[in-house]
């Protein structure tokens, strides 16, 4: 059964934390540094024109264009990096909250397949499923978690008396047209002896949007699931 949301603690304020700049403050400082450089170039152009109206300003024009291009590029990269850091921090906070409930679980960063979305809609139709979720695997159950702002919420719990098969299938990615990605497929028997299937995509890393493709990492994850969860 889904449980009430768990409040995620904010990051601690260690003695050195006050000296650290957040990604937003670093981006703001970088933006103003670029604006200051551009303003310095414009001011220099004005001074040169006032001193010598016939001066060749080609070099200033090139420098201004280069400054603008570099500035835009750096800011775009900084924004993308800040978003990646924010997503990673959210996954780390979620992991901390889940391990406060059960420190023995194995956490797998995941994304929902159409089958998993359908299962959740049938159980909790009022809950919109986030793009980033995390599976917490125990010995006889697995729970699906997401972070909603500062609240860690357990969305779904599946329990088994035994897991009979763990495999990989290519599944359509929601919202990506006809693109497919490999998904983990778990066939299990519930405690009431009914059979069920759970599927999910694996994200490449905590905070990542990229889905894990076929290869050694997915094979290792599959082997661990099969080794630790299948009961003959």
Secondary structure, 3 states (H helix, E strand, C coil): CCCCCEECCCCCCCHHHHHCCCHHHHHHHHHHHHHHHHHHHHHHHHHHHHHCCCCCCHHHHHHHHHHHHHHHHHHHHHHHHHHHHHHHHHHHHHHHHHHHHCCCCEEEEEECCHHHHHHHHHHCCCCCCCCCEEEEECCCEEEEEEEECCEEEEEEEEECCEEEEEEEEEEECCCCCCCEEEEEEEEEECCCCCEEEEEEEEECCCCCCCECCCCHHHHHHHHHHHHHHECC
